[in-house]
Amino acid sequence: MHRSRLTRRSLFKLGVAGSALAGVVSLTVTPALPAAADISTQSFSLGKYDHVLYWNRVILDVFRHTGGTPGPLTRGGAMMNLAVYDAVNSVFPIGKPYLTKDPAAFGAVGALNTAIDYAAYTALKSAFPSYPTPDLDTKLNTALAMPDFGSTSDKNKGRLLGIKTANAIIADRTGDGSEDTTPYVPTIEPGHWRPDPARPAGGANWGKVKPFALTSGSQFRPGPIGGFTNAEQMLKSPEYAAQVNELKAIGGRTSTARTADQTQAAHFWANDIEGTYKPVGQQYDHTIAVYTKYRPFGTSFNSAKLFALTSIALADAGIAVWDSKYSTDWDVWRPEHAINLADQVPNPAITPDPSWKPLEQDLAGNSFSPSFPTYTSGHSGIAAAWAGILRNYFGTDSLSFTGATDDPFAQGVTRSFSSLSSAAKEKADSRKWLGVHFEWDNAAALELGYKVSDYVYANVLN
């Protein structure tokens, strides 16, 4: 189980006894409480309004406005949460700093909330320049107006601290490759993915972006699909035919093999349409659901580290998945083309169906497939990275929770899960039921995502 060493002894080191912190931090400790007691068993008045959670709800609205592919969203989320983490970690050590630690802020608990607010605000403003500044200003003012015990001097110190940690993150991400607009040149041959003329290749260079923790986007690059030595061999194989025929049966708009529950799950996990909080936002949303259930008395000292680790893993998983999509010879076409154009592939076990369409559709009812190669699955990789961090943080996979969605085809739907990994697996399976991914896309991405999360958890902030 993840533990934070904010103990009675630590608080006295912060100057609780005889200082301004006395009466502000209310700590309940029994004589038998271990020295490394979990912070959630303690009562802190400053935990009533957790500004970390506030800004991780704000970012969902930013995602809805920004849209696009997962990469820029995960990058901006990591920038925000790392700026917040370094600010919180400057006030009280909860792990190694990511980039910066201001010794002058140590013990300044009265500055904490304001530091979080300005760290998040400054990072978001840089990472998402298209988000309306007046709207972001309003969200900042709402946060600053929350009940707080800090003095004017404390709050000014917090403002400077938050801006400082955010600017360090912004400087570190400048020139990270996220603005690379080199045009994508598709391979126009059977089996290779080709973009729709009306929908350009999404994130074609994102696999080259500098990771937040990994050594490179290719660090855990999956091997060739199914272990085949080349695409031609794969396309002729019975294994490929089985994958295509499975999608043909369960992923089409008119499928009779897909159950009602699978159809609901397909839409629940999609969030592909612009105006939703996207699949990345759903993982943030579900992190809040899990955290508030299992850390009901948690404070920013808990949540800052969890959201920093989660956002790093999601960002690096996005980079790693996009590396596998574009930076290998396995730029495989989507199920839609594999079924519609099966006559172009010499595989007698597949019968082409030019009229087949995936269940995935826009608000106008037009079927579509996401505009990037199929191998590996972004939804699956991101889901595994999320589940991996949370099970490391909480020390168990067996955390039941109920999650929500932003998808317009699943309005008001919630789904419940018995574990973190079962949620990740359902998200992966949902891409088959939606008709946009093969099983081996999902399996490889799940493995990749868990490798990313384990590496992140073991190598940063600890």
WOUR-V527086 format. One record per pair of residues at least 6 apart in sequence whose C-alpha atoms are under 8 Angstrom apart, sorted by the first residue. I is the first residue (numbers start at 0). J is the second residue. Records with the same first field share a line. If there is no record, write none. Layout:
BEGIN
I: J + J
END
This chain:
BEGIN
0: 391 + 392 + 393 + 394 + 395
1: 37 + 391 + 392 + 393 + 394
2: 35 + 36 + 37 + 38
3: 35 + 36 + 37 + 38 + 93 + 300 + 301
4: 34 + 35 + 36 + 37 + 38 + 93
5: 35 + 36 + 38
6: 34 + 35 + 36 + 38
7: 26 + 28
13: 105 + 106
14: 20 + 106
15: 21 + 24
20: 108
23: 44 + 45 + 148
24: 43 + 44 + 45
25: 42 + 43 + 44
26: 41 + 42 + 43
27: 41 + 42
28: 41
38: 297 + 298 + 301
39: 294 + 295 + 296 + 297 + 298
40: 296
41: 296
42: 296
43: 296 + 298
45: 147 + 298
46: 296 + 297 + 298 + 299
47: 296 + 298
48: 145 + 146
49: 298 + 299
50: 112 + 115 + 116 + 142 + 299
51: 83 + 115 + 299 + 302 + 303
52: 287 + 302
53: 142
54: 116 + 119
55: 283
56: 284
57: 138
58: 76 + 280
59: 276 + 280 + 283 + 284
60: 276
61: 127 + 130 + 276
62: 72 + 275 + 276 + 277 + 280
63: 273 + 274 + 275 + 276 + 277
64: 130 + 274
65: 72 + 127 + 129 + 130
66: 72 + 273 + 274 + 275 + 276 + 277
67: 201 + 273
68: 201 + 202
69: 277 + 278 + 279 + 317 + 377
70: 202 + 205 + 314 + 317 + 318
71: 177
72: 279
73: 279 + 310 + 311 + 313 + 314 + 317
74: 126 + 314
75: 122 + 123 + 126 + 127
76: 123 + 310 + 314
77: 307 + 310 + 311 + 314
78: 122 + 123 + 126 + 165 + 168 + 169
79: 118 + 119 + 120 + 122 + 123 + 165
80: 119 + 303 + 306 + 307 + 310
81: 97 + 165 + 168 + 307
82: 118 + 119 + 122 + 161 + 164 + 165 + 167 + 168
83: 114 + 115 + 116 + 118 + 119 + 161 + 164 + 165 + 303
84: 96 + 97 + 303 + 304 + 307
85: 96 + 97 + 98 + 99 + 100 + 164
86: 100 + 101 + 111 + 114 + 115 + 118 + 160 + 161 + 164
87: 111 + 114 + 115 + 299 + 300 + 303
88: 94 + 95 + 96 + 100 + 300
89: 100 + 101 + 102 + 104 + 105
90: 104 + 105 + 106 + 107 + 108 + 111
91: 105 + 106 + 300
93: 300 + 304
94: 460 + 461
95: 459 + 460 + 461
96: 460
97: 459 + 460
98: 164 + 167 + 168
99: 164 + 167
100: 164
101: 160
104: 156 + 160
107: 153
108: 149
109: 147 + 148 + 149 + 150 + 153 + 154
110: 149 + 153 + 154 + 155 + 156 + 157 + 158
111: 157
112: 147 + 157
113: 143 + 154 + 155 + 157 + 158 + 161
114: 154 + 156 + 157 + 158 + 159 + 160 + 161 + 162
115: 157 + 161
116: 139 + 142 + 143 + 158 + 161
117: 139 + 157 + 158 + 159 + 161 + 162
118: 158 + 160 + 161 + 162 + 163 + 164 + 165
119: 161 + 165
120: 135 + 139
121: 161 + 162 + 165 + 166
122: 165 + 166 + 168 + 169
124: 130 + 132 + 135
125: 169
175: 208 + 209
176: 205 + 207 + 208 + 209
177: 204 + 205 + 208
179: 204 + 205
180: 204
181: 203 + 204
182: 203
183: 200 + 203
185: 191 + 192 + 193 + 194
186: 192 + 193
187: 193
189: 343 + 344
190: 230 + 234 + 331 + 332 + 337 + 344
191: 329 + 330 + 331 + 332
192: 330 + 331 + 332 + 333 + 371 + 372 + 373
193: 332 + 372
194: 200 + 370 + 371
195: 370
198: 370
199: 370
200: 370 + 371
201: 370 + 371
202: 321 + 371
203: 321 + 325 + 371
204: 321 + 325
205: 318 + 321 + 322
206: 216 + 217 + 317 + 318 + 319 + 320 + 321 + 322 + 323 + 325 + 326
207: 215 + 216 + 318 + 322
208: 216 + 318
209: 215 + 216
210: 216 + 314 + 315 + 318
211: 311 + 314 + 315
212: 311 + 315 + 455 + 458 + 459
213: 315 + 451 + 454 + 455
215: 319
216: 315 + 318 + 319 + 320 + 322
217: 319 + 322 + 323
218: 319
219: 319 + 447 + 450 + 451
220: 319 + 322 + 323 + 447
221: 323 + 443 + 444 + 447
223: 229 + 329
224: 233 + 329 + 374 + 439
225: 233 + 238 + 439
227: 233
230: 328 + 329
233: 239
234: 240 + 344 + 345 + 346
235: 344 + 345 + 346
236: 346
237: 346 + 348
240: 346 + 348 + 349
242: 437 + 438 + 439
243: 334 + 337 + 338 + 349 + 437
244: 349
246: 334 + 431 + 432 + 434 + 436 + 437
247: 334 + 338 + 355 + 434
248: 254 + 255 + 256 + 257
249: 255 + 256 + 257 + 431 + 432 + 434
250: 257 + 357 + 358 + 431 + 432 + 433 + 434 + 435
251: 355 + 356 + 357 + 358 + 432 + 433 + 434
252: 355 + 356 + 357 + 358 + 359
253: 358
257: 432
261: 429 + 432
262: 432 + 433
263: 409
264: 425 + 426 + 429
265: 426 + 429 + 430 + 432 + 433
266: 359 + 406 + 408 + 409 + 429 + 433
267: 403 + 404 + 405 + 406 + 408 + 409 + 412 + 413
268: 278 + 281 + 404 + 406 + 426 + 429
269: 277 + 278 + 406 + 429 + 430 + 433
270: 276 + 277 + 278 + 281 + 404 + 405 + 406 + 407
271: 277 + 278 + 369 + 406
272: 361 + 362 + 406
275: 405 + 406 + 407
276: 405
277: 405
278: 378
279: 313 + 381
281: 403 + 404 + 405
282: 382 + 385
284: 402 + 403
285: 402 + 403
286: 306 + 389
288: 400 + 401 + 402
289: 398 + 400
290: 302
291: 297
292: 400
304: 460
305: 389 + 392
308: 388 + 455 + 456 + 459 + 460
309: 384 + 385 + 388 + 389
311: 455
312: 384 + 385 + 388 + 451 + 452 + 455
313: 381 + 384 + 385
315: 451
316: 380 + 381 + 384 + 447 + 448 + 451
317: 377 + 380 + 381
319: 447
320: 375 + 376 + 377 + 380 + 444 + 447
321: 375 + 377
323: 329 + 374 + 375
324: 330 + 371 + 372 + 373 + 374 + 375
325: 372
329: 374
330: 372 + 373 + 374
331: 372 + 373 + 374
332: 372 + 373
333: 368 + 372 + 373 + 435 + 436
334: 434 + 435 + 436 + 437
335: 355 + 356 + 357 + 368 + 434 + 435
338: 349 + 350 + 351 + 352 + 353 + 355
339: 351 + 352 + 353 + 354 + 355
340: 351 + 352 + 353
341: 349 + 350 + 351 + 352
342: 350 + 351
356: 366 + 367 + 434
357: 366 + 367 + 368 + 433 + 434 + 435
358: 366 + 432 + 433 + 434
359: 366 + 367 + 368 + 433 + 434 + 435
360: 366 + 367
361: 367
362: 407
368: 435
369: 435
373: 435 + 436 + 437 + 440
374: 439 + 440
375: 439 + 440 + 441 + 443 + 444
376: 427 + 436 + 440 + 441 + 444
377: 444
378: 426 + 427 + 430
379: 423 + 424 + 426 + 427 + 441 + 442 + 444 + 445 + 448
380: 441 + 444 + 445 + 446 + 447 + 448 + 449
381: 448
382: 422 + 423 + 424 + 426 + 427 + 445 + 448
383: 420 + 423 + 424 + 444 + 445 + 446 + 447 + 448 + 449 + 452
384: 445 + 448 + 449 + 450 + 451 + 452
385: 448 + 452
386: 396 + 419 + 420 + 423 + 449
387: 420 + 448 + 449 + 452 + 453
388: 452 + 453 + 456
389: 396 + 419
390: 396 + 419
391: 453 + 456
396: 418 + 419 + 420
397: 417 + 418 + 419
398: 417 + 418 + 419
399: 415 + 416 + 417 + 418 + 419
400: 415 + 416 + 417 + 418
401: 413 + 414 + 415 + 416
402: 413 + 414 + 415
403: 411 + 412 + 413 + 414
404: 410 + 411 + 412 + 413
416: 422
423: 445
424: 445
427: 441 + 442 + 445
428: 438 + 441
430: 436 + 437 + 441
431: 437 + 438
END
